[in-house]
Amino acid sequence: MNDAQLLRYSRHILLDELGIEGQEALLSARVLMVGAGGLGSAAGLYLGSAGVGHLTVVDHDVVDETNLQRQVAHTLARVGQPKAESLREAIAHINPDTVVHPVLQRADAQALHDLVADADVVLDCTDNFATRHAINRACFALGKPLVSGAAIRLDGQLSVYDPRHAESPCYACVFPNTSGVEETRCATMGVFAPLVGIIGSMQAAEALKLASGMGSFMAGRLLMLDGRRMEWTDIRLPRQATCPVCANRGNAHTAM
């Protein structure tokens, strides 16, 4: 790190759990974030401000005025601009150290395989089950930790699925692809503006801990937030022996 970086990241460096070594790891880290909406706005701004070296943002959508109620990385001046480009601009105003690579396409299976292969940590900031399952499959096939968040109405959830730990479940263990879970969208169900900020910030926190080498204690847990009462529920998640995604992975990615 140069002198300017030592000053910029001094509050991180003062943390015993992070220090210079952890900050240097962040500066060289490659993070993939799928989704640049409400969750991605909060997560992306914190990843950028914290000094993640390379952030790839995948989102095919453009900024709309209805997004501005909660997607704090975007502005009126950038309505109509691709969200991934808008987020890159927002992060550049905060920290030029972070190189943001926007990918303006849907996250299909082939694209995800290539992008996940190049990442140290992956964040799922999307809002539909098909994409979530595709991200999960790519992460477990390639042994990359996945930080998953969701928010709708006044309810939020957070978990980390880490294939490097043999006992860790995957997203499909918790939400099977054949479960018939009904899709819920902000456009029809609504979402409380600060909720996506809370969950997105927590996704950034877990991703930063993983990328810096600090480690996460979220694997095998699902945190659920009731925003009405501001109450958290912590659920332990077992790996499902019959899961089609992770049941046969064995100990190939067990962490040391």
N, C-alpha and C positions, 0 to 999 in steps of 0.2 A: 504493500500500500504506500502511496505517496503521502505527503504532509496534508494535503487537502482532504484526502480520504480518511486519514487518522482523525482529523477534526470532525468531519461529517459523521462518522460512525462511532464517535467517542463514547456515546451512551450505551452502545452495544458492547464495545470493547471493555467497558467497566464491569460488565456482567461476568461473574466467575464461570457461569455455564456456557458462555459464548466466547468472549475474549478475542484476541487478534486472530487466532487460528480459525475460530468459527466464522468470523467476518470475512476472512480471506476465502474460506470455503464458499460462502455466499456469493462473493464476487466472481467466483469461477463456476458457479452452479448454472445448470440449464433446466429451466422449469417450463413445463407445458401447462397451459390453462385453456380449457375448452369452455367457451362462454364468456362474453364481455358485457353482460347485462347487469342486474342488480348485485348478484353474488360476485361476479367478475370485476365489477367496478371497485368494490371495497377491497377484494383480495388483490387485484392488480396494483392498486395504488400503494398498498402496504408492501407488496413484494418489491415494487420499484423503489420506494423510499428506503427500504431496508438494504438495498444494494445487490439484489439478485443480478448476476452478470448478464444472463441471457434469458429472456422471457418470450416464449412463442404463444401467441393468442389466436385461437381459432374461433371465428364467428362469421357467419354469412349474412347476418342481418344488418340493417342500417338504423341509425338513431331516429327515433320518433318522439314527438312532443309528449306522448303519454308515458315514455320511459323516464322522463326527467323528474318525476315524483320520487323516484327511488334509486335510479342509476346515476350515482353522483359523479362519475368520471366524465359524463357527457354534458354538453351545454346547448343552449338555444342556437348558438352560432354554428354548431356542428350537426344540427338536424339534417337528415338526408345523407350524412357521411357514414361509411361503414363503421360499425361499432369498434372493431379491432383497430382501425386507423385512429378513431377518436381516442381510444384508450392509450394508444402509443403517444399521441400528442399530449394527453394529460400527464402521463408519466415523465415525458421529456421536460415538462415545465418544473417537475419536482427534482428529478435526478438524472442527469445525462450519463451517469455510469451504467445504467441499465439499458441494454440493447433490446428493443422490442421488435419482434418479427411478426407482423400480422398475417394471418392466413385467412383469406376471404372466401371460404367455401364450407360446405357442410362436412361434418366430421364423419366420413364414411369409413368402412373397415380398412381399406388399403391406406388411406391417408393417415388414419390413426396408428396403424402398425409402424409406418415410417417415422411419424412424429414422436410416438412414445419411445421408440428405440433410441432416439437421440436425447431423451430427457432423463434427468435424475429423479424428479418428482413430478407427479401429474395432479392437477386439480380439476375436478368435475364441477363446473359452475353452470351446468345446463338445466333445462326444465322439462325434459321428456325422457321417458323410460327407454325408448329404443336407443338413443344416443348414450345414455348412462350404461346400458348393457354392453354396447360396443366398446366404450372406453374401458369398462371392467375387463372384458375379454382380452383386449390388447395389453393392459397392464399385467394381467396374470400370465399371459403367454410370454411376456418379456421380462417378468420379475421386477416391475417398477412399482413403488408405493403410490397409492391413490388416495387423495384427500377428497372426500365427497361431502357436499353440502346441499341442502334444499330448504326452501322457504315458501310458504303459501298461507294466505289469510294472516293469522297471528301465530302460526306454528312453524318451528324450524327444527332442523336436525343436522347432526354432524357425525362423521365417522371416518376412520382411516382403515383402508384395506391394504395389507402389506404382505405380498406373496413371499417376501424374504423370511417370514415367520411361518413355519409349517402349521401352527395352530390357528393362524389368522383366517377368518372367513373371508369370502369375497362378497361383492354387492349382490350377486345372484343367490348366495346363500340366504340373504336377508329378504331380498325382493325377487323371488323367482320370475323368470321371463314368462312363465305360463300361469302366473298367479291371477291374471285378469284384473290387475289393479287399474282403477279408473284414472285417466289422465286429468290433472287439475291445472288450469292455466290462469295466470294473473288476469288475463283479459276478461275472463268470465267469473272468477272467484275472488279476485282482489288480493292485495298483499299490503301489509302494514310497512310503510317505508323504512323505518329503522331496522326492521327484522332482517332484511337482506344484508344490511351493513354489519349487524351483529354476527351472523353466520359467515359471511364472506371474510370478515376480519379474523374469525377463528380459523377458517380454512388457511388463511395466510400464515397465521401463527404456527399451525401444525406443519405446513410446508416449509417454513423457515427453520423450524426445529429439525426436520428431517434433512434438509439441504445443508445445514451447518454442521451436522454430526451430533447435535444435542440429543436427537432421538425423540420419538413420540410415544406416549403411553396410551394412545387412542385405539390402537389395533385391537379388534375384538370387543369394542364398545360402541354403543350408539347413544349419543347425547340428544335428547329431545327437549325442546324449549316450548313451553306454553307461555306465549307472550302476553296473554291476558293477565295471568297471575304472576308472571315472571318467575316461573318455577321450572327447574331442570329435572329431568328423569334420566338416570344413567342405567342403560340396559346392557348386560353382558351378552355377547353374540357368539354362539358356538359355530364351528365349521360344520357344514352339512356333508355327511359321508356320501350322499348321492348327488351332490351338486355337479352339473354337467361342465362347469367351468373349472373348478379348482379341486375336485375330489381326487384326481389322479396325479396331482403335481408332486406328491411325495415330499422329500426334503431337499429338493434341488436348489431352492432359494432360501433355505433357512439361514437367518442372520447369525453372524458370529457373536 
